[in-house]
Amino acid sequence: MSALDGSRLIGRERRVLAETGSTNDEAAAWARQGAPEGAIVVADTQFRGRGRLGRAWSSPAGEGLYLSVVLRPPIAPAAAPPLTLAVGLALLDTARGLGARAHLKWPNDLLVEDPDGRRRKLAGVLTEMATSGLRIEHVIVGIGLNVGTRTFPSELAEIATSLARATGTAPSRDEVLEDLLAALDDRYRRFLSGGAAATVRAWKAEVDFLGRRVAVRSGQEEVVGLAEDLDDEGALRVRDEAGILHRLWAGDVALEPRDRES
Ligand code: BTN
C-alpha cells in the first residue's frame, strides 16, 4: 500500500507495551526487522525516555502518551526536517481539538496556555532517522504528550503542563491517541503530496517569532539576532548583529527581552 491510499496509514500496526526503555528504540528495532510504514509503538511508561539535546523525558505510568511511529518517506534525508514540523502541526490539531489553547515552538515543541496565562510545554517530538547512502531507511518519530499529570516534579513544574492542567479535564489517553493518529495521518499525507514547502508555510502561519529578535541556544552555543525566516528546508534563518546569517536546525529559541512585549 502506498502512503497516499485512502485507508489509514498511521497506527495500522501497533505494539502496545506496559513498560519499555524508550519507544523510539523499540520502534527502531522493529523497523530494522521490517515494520511497515505507519507502525506504532506505545508504552504505558518508559524508564529511559529520551528528549532532544540529550535530555531525559519523564514518563510516569498512566499519565502521558509515549509513542513512536515508523515512517518510510520516499524523500532524500536532507528533505526530512520539515517532517518534524508536520508532526508539530498534528499535535497542534490534536490539542486544539481537545480544547487546549495550544501554540507551536520551534523546532518541535507544543506549548499550551495554563489557567495562569503562562505557556508551558505540553508535548515534544524526537525524530531519529536511519539512512543508507542517499536513501532514508526509516524515520522514527517519537512523541511525548502529557495528558493527565496534575503535579510535576519540582524541576518541571514551571516549564511543563498537561491537558488535564490546561483544560481542567483529563481526556482518556486512548481518546488522545486516536485523535493524534488521525491528525498525524492527515498531516503526513499532506507533507507527502504537498511537499515540504506547504508544510513549512502552514507551520509559519502558526508562530509569531519570525521577524523578531531571538536568542537560540544549543548546548554552549547561542545565536542572538533577527529571526528572518524559516526556509523551505525547515532551517531557521537568524541574522546576528554582525550581519552574519545563521541557518539553524535545532536549539531552544526565546524572544529577546526587548521584543517580548511588542
Ligand atoms: C523533546 O521535547 O525533547 C522530545 C521528547 C520526546 C519524548 C518521546 S516519548 C516517546 C518517545 N520515546 C522516547 O524515548 N522519546 C520520545
Residues whose N, C-alpha, C, O or C-beta is under 5 A from the ligand:
A	BS01	BTN	S22 T23 N24 R48 G49 R50 G51 R52 W57 L65 Y66 L67 G124 V125 L126 G142 I143 G144
